[in-house]
Amino acid sequence: MEVKESYRVLELEIGASRAEVDAAYCRLLERWHPGRAAANGPEAVRDAQRKIEAINDAYNTLSVIAPVSAKPASPPPAAPPASASPAAPPPSVPPSSVTTPPSGNKPRLAPLSVGQPDLKSPPPRPPPAETWAARSGSASGVTTPPTPVPPAAPPPAKSPPPAPSPASPPAATPPAAVAPATGAPPEPEVSVPDFPEAKSSAFVERLKGWMEIYDKLCPVGTARRKYAHVVIAGTVIVLLLLGKCAFSSHSKHAREPDPKTTGRLVVKSNLPNVAVEAKLVPAPDDGTNARFSGSIDQPLAGLPPGKYAVTARSEGWPEVHGDVSVDAGHASELALNFTGGSLRLDTDPTGATVRQADVVLGKTPLVIPQLPPGECQLFLEYPSWPVMSFKATITENVESTATVRLPHGKLTVESSPPGATVLSGKRPLGQTPLTLERFPAGTKKLTLQSKDFPAVEVTVTVEDGGEAKVHPSLGTGFPTLDPVALLHDVWIPDNATDSAPPFEGLSGPSAPQNGIIKNLDRKRLYEYWLRKRYCFTGTVKAFARSDGTLEFVEQPSKYSRYRVLVKFSPEARNDQGLIAQLTKGATFSFYGRLSAVEEPHWPSKVITFEFSSVEPLP
């Protein structure tokens, strides 16, 4: 704070002596003490606290530069009228409410007295001398003091006090004080405020004792002091939780009815999972309407004596009602049984799982002993069949009979060659040839699997009560050979010099049978095309029955003309039905192994594709 502003705040003329500064400082602290403004509300207290801060800043500035003796001047300005202060000082407030710490520290305000309505500060408590000394030494430069309030000023030093200035009037002389040994200016002596109403309170006395114990257990400046508030807060929370649990337990026991003045009711039934409700039937002159809920085989306790109307409920069943009287100190028992009918159920085919809502009742043939009267909906589940809904009419005390037909037909599966495994989805049905007398009606996809053959899928449609038959050829799973695509993949064009191409493939498994290599990459042909099975369809040119050779009509391509030769096995040559199909110009389909691709002798330009292990396709 600037010097001129400091003189203005302390209401002094420029050049006032140190004694005048001390006197004005003490006078203004007493005038603006927050305890005097407590009666005017929190806002007045905050204004007083801001005023005290300005007074402290002004005093710290002038206490350093003020001369020991001032120039001749007029007496210090008189105190402002009472209306300028936040509130009139109460008679019980002592003339001084601050204490002055060692030189260099700002004076600390004493906390407000206990009982003031809008303040939360604890009541004043003089701590031990060693505690206050530790606090004063560590609070340099801090305006707001830590509670509790320190005692009076420290004892005077051995050096004699400075003589008062002759120019200062007697009224401006500060309270007796001595300068510290270090040569610091004298400090005003401020006493601890005295609040009779707080000292007379037993609570304040106990609080003082607790704070003294706290200071001893947790000295200022130690790590124990730093975390003590956390430990105290945790302890308080634990104690509150324990108290709540004890209160809840006590309340629970308090709510338990007296078994001597109330009764109990046990309801039994012939069905599980039954909900029970007991309603007290009030007397003609009594408007009491008490209801108690529970389940079977579990007693309803705490029932006032009287007559009760009891209702039993179970999902899907009509309610059952009954009356019972409950006496004090006794247990009453009531049986409420549900009346229904039974159902003897069978399916075609048998073995279907019967389900009612989410409850599985068993597999057909099945007798269901307890069903609610009226229309009852059941669900039938069978492997590979869709879930089927079935409604049965149930009569009380009567056993009904029903047979449900699951839509199905007959299915026959054959394959060429036989021995393939037939699967419906992932469930195996058997191996070909296979006949299923009860196959679910509708359209299904079947998968046939066999060694050395790719999997083949067939679609079959079975009508309810009908018969279906399929005879797939496993060879249809092989890829179809495209000779043009083969030539495009392995073709090596002629070079411009008409020189012979490299003679790769003349030896080894990729070597041609006729020893001719002109435009075919024999290595690639062997690795990617030969020794594999393909399907092929072409036009018959000629069939030699003597050696079983079938020749197809030559076909052109942009690389070379080509033809396909087929070698039949001896068994196939004797198949008259097969021989009848091999007429000239007929279209014939087969699958077999591509055994050779040969380039022609000069001057022929027809490449030959040879197949072995051939089987006809339907």
Summary of the structure (lengths in Angstrom):
residues: 618
radius of gyration: 56.9
end to end distance: 113.0
largest distance: 157.6
contacts: 1754
relative contact order: 0.05
helix: 24%
strand: 30%
